[in-house]
């Protein structure tokens, strides 16, 4: 299984970034081997609007089995859901810890966004 995690850095020991749409990176992690692919989110860091939708579209192209993040707004959530990607919010710690906790079933799948749009 592979999961996408919003991250403040480029490796699995980086902190999870709580902001999905404006996270500096997304790490696509194989949950068994912890192999990691880094997806920069540079184009959305200063975007005045649409960051969540663009980030969700970029992540969806990698076909993850789930997204782990701290917070996800309504447009990003809707875009991920339309792509068939479940979202898990309330995630914190390092990317490695987040994936381990996900594997243990610590995070319930989110039924909807957990912040309003344009949250930062």
Phi, psi and omega in degrees: 000146174234141180235149175257131181236130174289129189225148175277345183219187189260009180220170187292347177266005176283155176291145170296134175271127183293339184263110181299300187295334183244019174294140180296329183217158165239132177254125175265113189247131169281121188290345179265312185266344186064019170301143190228132172247130182264127177245105177294144179244031186307318185296341184256355184297322182245011181298131180292332177201163177081006183298317182296315180296313181296319179295317180297320178295317180297316180294318183299327179300338180270000175051053176288157177278345179194159172242132176247127181203169177282308184222145179220125180280173187296319183287319177295317180300314180297319179296316179294317179298318179299330178276358179079023182256115176293146182244137177237116182254174181080017183274138179212182183089201176277165177301317179302313180298320180298316180294317178299315179295323176298315180298329179278356180080022183291330185256126173281149176297138181284137178273345181190179178297154179245009172214161175283166177298156179062031176278143177214000000 
